[in-house]
Amino acid sequence: MSRILILKTGETLPALSATLGDFEDWIVTVADRPAEDFRTVSVHLGESLPAHADVTGIIVTGSPAMVTDTDAWIRDSEAFLRLAVERNVPVLGVCFGHQLLAQALGGHVDYHPHGREIGTTELTLHASAADDALFNVLPGSFPVHATHMQSVMRVPEHAVILAGNAFDPHHGVRFADRAWGVQFHPEFDATIMAGYLTERAEQVNAEGLDAQALLAQVKETPEAAALLRRFASLCNQESHWPV
């Protein structure tokens, strides 16, 4: 049976995984589909990726790794994603996955000149999202959870920017007809986001941010979660994709 591939590129913080699970668990929960609809492959641990013909879609997770690292699994994942896009396999890259997809397709990823973005932030939807198969159900502005130090500094040629904020204008990008990247985490709920801020409070404060103030601003992000559910639903309903 063909399933949605969760291309796992790293683990969450140990303190969170001990009680809340990991990226793939949150994706399955928020996608609101049976667990058997998904297959997780931990590419960062050397697990082999399946044939593209054996998956209905691909969700690429976040990671504590950096896309600009030189690990062989990062290069191998880029090649796998390039071929997926060529073959029109639906792809959604999340945070590190968003950056990985951008880099694989010719974009430029680097450390953000203003450092870390972390917490619940508001995004603005662009007019380009009006006819996008994934983003067209979103309101003009909506909250999302984010935690990253690198960003897509230049999108690949022909990419369409769908949503952003003042810190990162490339929070939502369509890279190809069925390939998207989101810098934010649609699989996070408020508890997970608060956990990241709590665990990284010392670092966040040392970088000139206010972890307690950011923690007070954390709230649920139902629109972001709906985006993930919509992608998973589309992957299993071929006729729902635009021609």
KAZISUL-V914206 format. One record per residue. N is the residue number from 0. RES is the residue in three letters. OMEGA is omega in whole degrees, 0 to 359 (NA if undefined). Layout:
n=N res=RES omega=OMEGA
n=N res=RES omega=OMEGA
This chain:
n=0 res=MET omega=177
n=1 res=SER omega=181
n=2 res=ARG omega=174
n=3 res=ILE omega=178
n=4 res=LEU omega=167
n=5 res=ILE omega=180
n=6 res=LEU omega=186
n=7 res=LYS omega=186
n=8 res=THR omega=179
n=9 res=GLY omega=180
n=10 res=GLU omega=173
n=11 res=THR omega=179
n=12 res=LEU omega=182
n=13 res=PRO omega=181
n=14 res=ALA omega=178
n=15 res=LEU omega=182
n=16 res=SER omega=181
n=17 res=ALA omega=184
n=18 res=THR omega=188
n=19 res=LEU omega=184
n=20 res=GLY omega=185
n=21 res=ASP omega=185
n=22 res=PHE omega=184
n=23 res=GLU omega=178
n=24 res=ASP omega=181
n=25 res=TRP omega=178
n=26 res=ILE omega=181
n=27 res=VAL omega=180
n=28 res=THR omega=184
n=29 res=VAL omega=179
n=30 res=ALA omega=176
n=31 res=ASP omega=176
n=32 res=ARG omega=180
n=33 res=PRO omega=181
n=34 res=ALA omega=181
n=35 res=GLU omega=175
n=36 res=ASP omega=186
n=37 res=PHE omega=172
n=38 res=ARG omega=180
n=39 res=THR omega=175
n=40 res=VAL omega=180
n=41 res=SER omega=186
n=42 res=VAL omega=180
n=43 res=HIS omega=178
n=44 res=LEU omega=176
n=45 res=GLY omega=179
n=46 res=GLU omega=185
n=47 res=SER omega=178
n=48 res=LEU omega=181
n=49 res=PRO omega=173
n=50 res=ALA omega=180
n=51 res=HIS omega=181
n=52 res=ALA omega=184
n=53 res=ASP omega=179
n=54 res=VAL omega=178
n=55 res=THR omega=179
n=56 res=GLY omega=182
n=57 res=ILE omega=171
n=58 res=ILE omega=182
n=59 res=VAL omega=188
n=60 res=THR omega=168
n=61 res=GLY omega=184
n=62 res=SER omega=170
n=63 res=PRO omega=176
n=64 res=ALA omega=176
n=65 res=MET omega=182
n=66 res=VAL omega=181
n=67 res=THR omega=174
n=68 res=ASP omega=185
n=69 res=THR omega=181
n=70 res=ASP omega=182
n=71 res=ALA omega=182
n=72 res=TRP omega=177
n=73 res=ILE omega=178
n=74 res=ARG omega=179
n=75 res=ASP omega=179
n=76 res=SER omega=177
n=77 res=GLU omega=180
n=78 res=ALA omega=179
n=79 res=PHE omega=181
n=80 res=LEU omega=177
n=81 res=ARG omega=180
n=82 res=LEU omega=177
n=83 res=ALA omega=179
n=84 res=VAL omega=178
n=85 res=GLU omega=182
n=86 res=ARG omega=176
n=87 res=ASN omega=174
n=88 res=VAL omega=179
n=89 res=PRO omega=181
n=90 res=VAL omega=171
n=91 res=LEU omega=177
n=92 res=GLY omega=182
n=93 res=VAL omega=177
n=94 res=CYS omega=175
n=95 res=PHE omega=179
n=96 res=GLY omega=176
n=97 res=HIS omega=180
n=98 res=GLN omega=180
n=99 res=LEU omega=179
n=100 res=LEU omega=178
n=101 res=ALA omega=181
n=102 res=GLN omega=180
n=103 res=ALA omega=185
n=104 res=LEU omega=173
n=105 res=GLY omega=176
n=106 res=GLY omega=181
n=107 res=HIS omega=179
n=108 res=VAL omega=178
n=109 res=ASP omega=175
n=110 res=TYR omega=180
n=111 res=HIS omega=183
n=112 res=PRO omega=179
n=113 res=HIS omega=173
n=114 res=GLY omega=188
n=115 res=ARG omega=166
n=116 res=GLU omega=182
n=117 res=ILE omega=179
n=118 res=GLY omega=177
n=119 res=THR omega=182
n=120 res=THR omega=182
n=121 res=GLU omega=177
n=122 res=LEU omega=174
n=123 res=THR omega=179
n=124 res=LEU omega=178
n=125 res=HIS omega=178
n=126 res=ALA omega=180
n=127 res=SER omega=181
n=128 res=ALA omega=187
n=129 res=ALA omega=181
n=130 res=ASP omega=179
n=131 res=ASP omega=185
n=132 res=ALA omega=183
n=133 res=LEU omega=188
n=134 res=PHE omega=189
n=135 res=ASN omega=178
n=136 res=VAL omega=185
n=137 res=LEU omega=176
n=138 res=PRO omega=183
n=139 res=GLY omega=173
n=140 res=SER omega=184
n=141 res=PHE omega=181
n=142 res=PRO omega=177
n=143 res=VAL omega=174
n=144 res=HIS omega=182
n=145 res=ALA omega=169
n=146 res=THR omega=182
n=147 res=HIS omega=175
n=148 res=MET omega=173
n=149 res=GLN omega=180
n=150 res=SER omega=170
n=151 res=VAL omega=183
n=152 res=MET omega=175
n=153 res=ARG omega=180
n=154 res=VAL omega=178
n=155 res=PRO omega=176
n=156 res=GLU omega=178
n=157 res=HIS omega=175
n=158 res=ALA omega=180
n=159 res=VAL omega=179
n=160 res=ILE omega=188
n=161 res=LEU omega=183
n=162 res=ALA omega=179
n=163 res=GLY omega=173
n=164 res=ASN omega=184
n=165 res=ALA omega=181
n=166 res=PHE omega=184
n=167 res=ASP omega=182
n=168 res=PRO omega=185
n=169 res=HIS omega=180
n=170 res=HIS omega=178
n=171 res=GLY omega=185
n=172 res=VAL omega=168
n=173 res=ARG omega=183
n=174 res=PHE omega=179
n=175 res=ALA omega=185
n=176 res=ASP omega=181
n=177 res=ARG omega=181
n=178 res=ALA omega=182
n=179 res=TRP omega=171
n=180 res=GLY omega=174
n=181 res=VAL omega=178
n=182 res=GLN omega=180
n=183 res=PHE omega=183
n=184 res=HIS omega=179
n=185 res=PRO omega=180
n=186 res=GLU omega=179
n=187 res=PHE omega=164
n=188 res=ASP omega=184
n=189 res=ALA omega=180
n=190 res=THR omega=179
n=191 res=ILE omega=180
n=192 res=MET omega=178
n=193 res=ALA omega=178
n=194 res=GLY omega=177
n=195 res=TYR omega=181
n=196 res=LEU omega=180
n=197 res=THR omega=182
n=198 res=GLU omega=183
n=199 res=ARG omega=185
n=200 res=ALA omega=182
n=201 res=GLU omega=178
n=202 res=GLN omega=182
n=203 res=VAL omega=180
n=204 res=ASN omega=179
n=205 res=ALA omega=180
n=206 res=GLU omega=177
n=207 res=GLY omega=175
n=208 res=LEU omega=182
n=209 res=ASP omega=185
n=210 res=ALA omega=181
n=211 res=GLN omega=178
n=212 res=ALA omega=179
n=213 res=LEU omega=179
n=214 res=LEU omega=180
n=215 res=ALA omega=182
n=216 res=GLN omega=182
n=217 res=VAL omega=177
n=218 res=LYS omega=179
n=219 res=GLU omega=184
n=220 res=THR omega=186
n=221 res=PRO omega=180
n=222 res=GLU omega=178
n=223 res=ALA omega=178
n=224 res=ALA omega=180
n=225 res=ALA omega=178
n=226 res=LEU omega=179
n=227 res=LEU omega=178
n=228 res=ARG omega=180
n=229 res=ARG omega=179
n=230 res=PHE omega=181
n=231 res=ALA omega=179
n=232 res=SER omega=180
n=233 res=LEU omega=180
n=234 res=CYS omega=182
n=235 res=ASN omega=180
n=236 res=GLN omega=186
n=237 res=GLU omega=184
n=238 res=SER omega=182
n=239 res=HIS omega=178
n=240 res=TRP omega=175
n=241 res=PRO omega=179
n=242 res=VAL omega=NA
